Amino acid sequence: MTERRYIPTPTEAVEAAGRALFGEEWQRDTADLLGWTTARLRQMLRGDRAMPIGAIDDLLRALHAKGRAVTDASRLLEQAVAE
């Protein structure tokens, strides 16, 4: 059986990740990404619940994917201007 590991919620980092991924209305979309309700996310952000390490991994994967997508879009625009 896999042990679930939890950490105190890194509130500032989770908010920064959510805003980078989804903009100003980040809480609902972040909760959806993690398979949670917004109430559960808010509990973690208040420090009422610990955050599973897996949620941090999920946020990191989403940020890396978005970073690659932004880089790809930037390259396409640069190529279009260069032609």
Backbone as JSON Lines, residues from 0, in Angstrom:
{"i":0,"aa":"M","n":[0.83,-1.17,0.0],"ca":[0.0,0.0,0.0],"c":[0.89,1.25,0.0]}
{"i":1,"aa":"T","n":[0.57,2.23,-0.83],"ca":[1.35,3.44,-0.95],"c":[1.01,4.39,0.19]}
{"i":2,"aa":"E","n":[2.04,4.88,0.84],"ca":[1.83,5.84,1.91],"c":[1.54,7.22,1.32]}
{"i":3,"aa":"R","n":[0.48,7.87,1.8],"ca":[0.17,9.22,1.36],"c":[0.95,10.19,2.24]}
{"i":4,"aa":"R","n":[1.67,11.07,1.6],"ca":[2.45,12.06,2.35],"c":[1.77,13.41,2.23]}
{"i":5,"aa":"Y","n":[1.77,14.14,3.32],"ca":[1.16,15.46,3.37],"c":[2.17,16.47,3.89]}
{"i":6,"aa":"I","n":[1.99,17.71,3.47],"ca":[2.83,18.79,3.96],"c":[1.92,19.95,4.34]}
{"i":7,"aa":"P","n":[2.41,20.85,5.19],"ca":[1.63,22.07,5.41],"c":[1.47,22.78,4.06]}
{"i":8,"aa":"T","n":[0.3,23.27,3.78],"ca":[0.02,23.87,2.47],"c":[0.89,25.1,2.25]}
{"i":9,"aa":"P","n":[1.68,25.08,1.17],"ca":[2.46,26.27,0.82],"c":[1.55,27.29,0.13]}
{"i":10,"aa":"T","n":[0.77,28.0,0.92],"ca":[-0.32,28.84,0.43],"c":[0.12,29.8,-0.67]}
{"i":11,"aa":"E","n":[1.18,30.54,-0.43],"ca":[1.63,31.53,-1.41],"c":[2.02,30.87,-2.72]}
{"i":12,"aa":"A","n":[2.7,29.75,-2.65],"ca":[3.13,29.05,-3.87],"c":[1.94,28.45,-4.62]}
{"i":13,"aa":"V","n":[0.97,27.91,-3.89],"ca":[-0.21,27.34,-4.55],"c":[-1.01,28.44,-5.23]}
{"i":14,"aa":"E","n":[-1.16,29.58,-4.57],"ca":[-1.87,30.69,-5.2],"c":[-1.13,31.18,-6.43]}
{"i":15,"aa":"A","n":[0.18,31.33,-6.34],"ca":[0.97,31.78,-7.49],"c":[0.83,30.8,-8.66]}
{"i":16,"aa":"A","n":[0.87,29.5,-8.37],"ca":[0.7,28.49,-9.42],"c":[-0.69,28.59,-10.04]}
{"i":17,"aa":"G","n":[-1.71,28.69,-9.2],"ca":[-3.07,28.79,-9.7],"c":[-3.27,30.01,-10.58]}
{"i":18,"aa":"R","n":[-2.76,31.15,-10.15],"ca":[-2.89,32.38,-10.94],"c":[-2.13,32.28,-12.26]}
{"i":19,"aa":"A","n":[-0.94,31.67,-12.22],"ca":[-0.16,31.51,-13.46],"c":[-0.88,30.61,-14.45]}
{"i":20,"aa":"L","n":[-1.53,29.58,-13.94],"ca":[-2.23,28.64,-14.82],"c":[-3.57,29.19,-15.32]}
{"i":21,"aa":"F","n":[-4.31,29.87,-14.43],"ca":[-5.71,30.15,-14.74],"c":[-6.12,31.61,-14.61]}
{"i":22,"aa":"G","n":[-5.24,32.49,-14.19],"ca":[-5.59,33.91,-14.07],"c":[-6.33,34.21,-12.78]}
{"i":23,"aa":"E","n":[-7.07,35.31,-12.8],"ca":[-7.7,35.82,-11.59],"c":[-8.73,34.87,-10.98]}
{"i":24,"aa":"E","n":[-9.43,34.11,-11.76],"ca":[-10.44,33.17,-11.25],"c":[-9.82,31.79,-11.08]}
{"i":25,"aa":"W","n":[-8.74,31.74,-10.34],"ca":[-7.89,30.56,-10.3],"c":[-8.37,29.47,-9.35]}
{"i":26,"aa":"Q","n":[-9.11,29.81,-8.31],"ca":[-9.44,28.79,-7.3],"c":[-10.3,27.66,-7.84]}
{"i":27,"aa":"R","n":[-11.35,27.98,-8.57],"ca":[-12.23,26.93,-9.1],"c":[-11.47,26.02,-10.07]}
{"i":28,"aa":"D","n":[-10.72,26.63,-10.98],"ca":[-9.99,25.84,-11.98],"c":[-8.87,25.01,-11.35]}
{"i":29,"aa":"T","n":[-8.22,25.56,-10.33],"ca":[-7.18,24.81,-9.63],"c":[-7.79,23.62,-8.91]}
{"i":30,"aa":"A","n":[-8.91,23.85,-8.24],"ca":[-9.6,22.75,-7.56],"c":[-10.01,21.68,-8.56]}
{"i":31,"aa":"D","n":[-10.54,22.09,-9.71],"ca":[-10.92,21.13,-10.76],"c":[-9.71,20.32,-11.22]}
{"i":32,"aa":"L","n":[-8.59,21.0,-11.44],"ca":[-7.37,20.31,-11.88],"c":[-6.97,19.23,-10.88]}
{"i":33,"aa":"L","n":[-7.14,19.53,-9.6],"ca":[-6.73,18.6,-8.56],"c":[-7.81,17.58,-8.2]}
{"i":34,"aa":"G","n":[-9.0,17.72,-8.81],"ca":[-10.09,16.8,-8.52],"c":[-10.76,17.07,-7.18]}
{"i":35,"aa":"W","n":[-10.72,18.32,-6.75],"ca":[-11.26,18.71,-5.46],"c":[-12.43,19.68,-5.64]}
{"i":36,"aa":"T","n":[-13.12,19.93,-4.55],"ca":[-14.08,21.03,-4.52],"c":[-13.3,22.3,-4.16]}
{"i":37,"aa":"T","n":[-13.9,23.44,-4.46],"ca":[-13.24,24.69,-4.06],"c":[-13.2,24.81,-2.54]}
{"i":38,"aa":"A","n":[-14.19,24.22,-1.86],"ca":[-14.19,24.25,-0.39],"c":[-12.96,23.54,0.16]}
{"i":39,"aa":"R","n":[-12.63,22.39,-0.41],"ca":[-11.44,21.65,0.06],"c":[-10.17,22.45,-0.18]}
{"i":40,"aa":"L","n":[-10.07,23.06,-1.37],"ca":[-8.89,23.88,-1.66],"c":[-8.79,25.03,-0.67]}
{"i":41,"aa":"R","n":[-9.89,25.7,-0.41],"ca":[-9.88,26.82,0.53],"c":[-9.49,26.38,1.95]}
{"i":42,"aa":"Q","n":[-9.91,25.17,2.34],"ca":[-9.5,24.66,3.65],"c":[-7.98,24.52,3.72]}
{"i":43,"aa":"M","n":[-7.39,24.05,2.64],"ca":[-5.94,23.9,2.61],"c":[-5.26,25.26,2.61]}
{"i":44,"aa":"L","n":[-5.82,26.21,1.86],"ca":[-5.22,27.53,1.8],"c":[-5.29,28.25,3.15]}
{"i":45,"aa":"R","n":[-6.3,27.97,3.93],"ca":[-6.42,28.55,5.28],"c":[-5.54,27.83,6.3]}
{"i":46,"aa":"G","n":[-5.02,26.68,5.92],"ca":[-4.21,25.9,6.84],"c":[-5.02,24.93,7.69]}
{"i":47,"aa":"D","n":[-6.3,24.75,7.34],"ca":[-7.15,23.81,8.07],"c":[-6.86,22.35,7.72]}
{"i":48,"aa":"R","n":[-6.28,22.14,6.56],"ca":[-5.93,20.78,6.11],"c":[-4.53,20.82,5.52]}
{"i":49,"aa":"A","n":[-3.84,19.7,5.63],"ca":[-2.53,19.57,4.98],"c":[-2.76,19.22,3.51]}
{"i":50,"aa":"M","n":[-1.75,19.46,2.71],"ca":[-1.85,19.21,1.28],"c":[-1.08,17.95,0.91]}
{"i":51,"aa":"P","n":[-1.7,17.06,0.14],"ca":[-0.96,15.87,-0.31],"c":[0.18,16.27,-1.26]}
{"i":52,"aa":"I","n":[1.31,15.62,-1.1],"ca":[2.45,15.87,-1.98],"c":[2.04,15.69,-3.45]}
{"i":53,"aa":"G","n":[1.17,14.73,-3.72],"ca":[0.73,14.49,-5.09],"c":[0.09,15.71,-5.73]}
{"i":54,"aa":"A","n":[-0.57,16.54,-4.93],"ca":[-1.19,17.75,-5.47],"c":[-0.12,18.73,-5.94]}
{"i":55,"aa":"I","n":[0.97,18.81,-5.19],"ca":[2.09,19.66,-5.61],"c":[2.66,19.14,-6.92]}
{"i":56,"aa":"D","n":[2.81,17.83,-7.03],"ca":[3.3,17.23,-8.27],"c":[2.37,17.56,-9.44]}
{"i":57,"aa":"D","n":[1.06,17.48,-9.2],"ca":[0.08,17.8,-10.26],"c":[0.2,19.26,-10.7]}
{"i":58,"aa":"L","n":[0.35,20.16,-9.75],"ca":[0.5,21.58,-10.09],"c":[1.79,21.82,-10.87]}
{"i":59,"aa":"L","n":[2.87,21.16,-10.45],"ca":[4.13,21.31,-11.17],"c":[4.03,20.8,-12.6]}
{"i":60,"aa":"R","n":[3.38,19.65,-12.79],"ca":[3.2,19.12,-14.15],"c":[2.41,20.09,-15.02]}
{"i":61,"aa":"A","n":[1.34,20.65,-14.46],"ca":[0.52,21.59,-15.21],"c":[1.31,22.85,-15.56]}
{"i":62,"aa":"L","n":[2.1,23.35,-14.62],"ca":[2.93,24.53,-14.89],"c":[3.96,24.25,-15.97]}
{"i":63,"aa":"H","n":[4.6,23.1,-15.9],"ca":[5.6,22.76,-16.92],"c":[4.95,22.63,-18.29]}
{"i":64,"aa":"A","n":[3.78,22.02,-18.36],"ca":[3.07,21.88,-19.63],"c":[2.69,23.25,-20.18]}
{"i":65,"aa":"K","n":[2.21,24.13,-19.32],"ca":[1.85,25.47,-19.79],"c":[3.09,26.21,-20.26]}
{"i":66,"aa":"G","n":[4.19,26.04,-19.54],"ca":[5.44,26.69,-19.95],"c":[5.88,26.23,-21.33]}
{"i":67,"aa":"R","n":[5.75,24.94,-21.59],"ca":[6.11,24.43,-22.93],"c":[5.17,25.0,-23.98]}
{"i":68,"aa":"A","n":[3.89,25.08,-23.68],"ca":[2.91,25.61,-24.64],"c":[3.2,27.08,-24.93]}
{"i":69,"aa":"V","n":[3.56,27.85,-23.91],"ca":[3.88,29.26,-24.11],"c":[5.14,29.39,-24.96]}
{"i":70,"aa":"T","n":[6.13,28.58,-24.67],"ca":[7.36,28.61,-25.47],"c":[7.09,28.26,-26.92]}
{"i":71,"aa":"D","n":[6.29,27.24,-27.16],"ca":[5.95,26.85,-28.53],"c":[5.21,27.96,-29.26]}
{"i":72,"aa":"A","n":[4.25,28.58,-28.59],"ca":[3.49,29.68,-29.21],"c":[4.41,30.86,-29.51]}
{"i":73,"aa":"S","n":[5.33,31.14,-28.62],"ca":[6.28,32.23,-28.84],"c":[7.14,31.96,-30.06]}
{"i":74,"aa":"R","n":[7.61,30.74,-30.19],"ca":[8.44,30.38,-31.35],"c":[7.65,30.53,-32.65]}
{"i":75,"aa":"L","n":[6.4,30.1,-32.65],"ca":[5.56,30.25,-33.85],"c":[5.39,31.7,-34.24]}
{"i":76,"aa":"L","n":[5.16,32.57,-33.26],"ca":[5.01,33.99,-33.55],"c":[6.32,34.59,-34.07]}
{"i":77,"aa":"E","n":[7.43,34.19,-33.46],"ca":[8.72,34.68,-33.92],"c":[9.0,34.24,-35.36]}
{"i":78,"aa":"Q","n":[8.66,33.0,-35.69],"ca":[8.85,32.51,-37.05],"c":[7.96,33.25,-38.03]}
{"i":79,"aa":"A","n":[6.72,33.54,-37.63],"ca":[5.79,34.24,-38.51],"c":[6.29,35.65,-38.82]}
{"i":80,"aa":"V","n":[6.88,36.32,-37.83],"ca":[7.38,37.67,-38.03],"c":[8.64,37.66,-38.88]}
{"i":81,"aa":"A","n":[9.45,36.62,-38.74],"ca":[10.72,36.52,-39.47],"c":[10.52,36.22,-40.94]}
{"i":82,"aa":"E","n":[9.37,35.7,-41.31],"ca":[9.17,35.29,-42.71],"c":[8.83,36.45,-43.6]}
